[in-house]
């Protein structure tokens, strides 16, 4: 019963403070913002004691099939795989745009990369398949991409 009385007292004091604050606010846009802040303050004052009464709900994150360590390693491997996928897409887009500058189209781009122990991705080779059957296009594309990208590049075409 004493807790309810204290709660009521706190709400009344908060309402007095809120009305004082609202009376000091200038009219206009500041008044609207002040009403919003006072309303949020009153909601917090009313809810705060309830949060102490309601028992804390504990969610046990550990599943019977997975330990915390294996979940962490699964998360790390998923994030690592997603980073590698995004790096692959980025390099594919870059190669396609660079080849577009010399009027060549690629069918696909494959990136050979490794992730170091400290999380850095190192790209060892980029393999590009061209739509062109010309050997001259293949050679020109390989030289151009190596110069523009600064990466070891292998260009193959439909002709072989």
N, C-alpha and C positions, 0 to 999 in steps of 0.2 A: 504494500500500500504506500509505503514511504517513497518507493521508486516512482510511482505514478504521480505523486504530489510534486516530486522534484522535476519530473518530465514536464508537467503542466507549468510549473514556475519558469523553466527554461524556455518553453514555447511563448509564454507571456512576455518575458524579458526580450526575447528575440523579436517578437511582434512590435514591441515598443521601439527597439533599436531600428527596425526596418522602417517604421513610420517616420521616425526622426530623420533617417537617411533620405527617404523619399521627399520629405518636405524641404530638404536642403538642395535637392537637385534642380538645375535650371530646366525650363520648359524646352521642348523640341526633341531632337534625336537623343540627347543625353537622358531625357526623362524615360524614353522607351527602354534604353539600355539599362538604366537604373532599376526599372520595374522588373526587368528580366533577371538581373543579378539578385535583387531582393527576393524574388520568387524562388530562385534556385537556393538561396540561403535558407529560406523557410522550409523548403522541402528537406534539406540536409538536417536542419534542426529537428524536424519531426521524425525522420528516418533513423538518425544516429542511435537513439536509445533502443530502437527495435532491433538493430543489428546485434546488440549485446544480448538481447533476450533470446532471439532465434539461435538455436544451436548451430555451430559451424558444421558445414557439410564437407567431409573430407573425401576427396576422390582419390582412390588408389590407382595411380597411373601404371603401376607394374602389372602386366598381364601374366597369367600363369604360363603362357607359352614363351614369352620373351622377357629377358631381364633388361634392366635399364641400360646396361652396357651394349647389349645387342641392338636395342632400339637406337641408341646413339650411333652405333656403327652403320645401321641401316639408313639413318638420316644422313649421315656424312656421305655414304656412297650414292644416295639419291641426289643430293645436292651436287656432288662431284659429276655425276652423269649428266645432270641438267646443265651444268656449266659447260661441259664438253659439247653437248648438243647445241647450245647457243653459240659457242665458238665455231663449231662446224657450219652452222647456218650463216654466221657473219662472214666467214671466209668464203663460203659459196657465193653469197651476194657480192662480195668484193671482187671475186674472180669473174663472175658474170658481167659486172659493170666494167671491169678493165678490158675484158675481151670485146665487149660492145663498142669500146672506143676504137678498136681496130677492125670492126665489122665481122667478128666471129661469134658464133654461138656455141655454148657448151651444153652437153647433155646432162652431165653430172660432175660433181666435185667431191673427191674423197680426201679427207685430211687425216694424216697419220700423226697422232700426238700422244704425249705422255704427261702424266701429272706427277710432279716431284713430291717429296715428302713434306715440303713446306706449303703445298697447295698451288704452286705455280704450274701453268700449262706450258709445255714446250712443244712446238710444232716441228716435226722432223722432215715431213715431206707433204706436198700437195699433189694429188693425182687428178688431172683434168681430162675428161673425155669430150672431144670435139665432135660436132655434127659433120664437119668438113672431111672429105676423103683425100684432100690434097696434102702431100708431104711437106710442101713449102709452108702451108698454113700451120701445120703442126710445129715445125721448127721455129717459125716466126712467133707463134703464140708462146712457146716454151721460153724463148729468149726474152720476150716482152714481159711475161709474168714474173720471171726470175728478177728482172731489173726493177719492176714496179713493186713487187711484194717483198723482195729481199729474202725469199724462201726457196729452198730446193723444190723445183717443180718438175713434174713429169707429165708430158702431154701425150695422150694417145688419141687416135682417131678411129673412125669406123673401118678405115682401110687397114689399120693395124699398126 
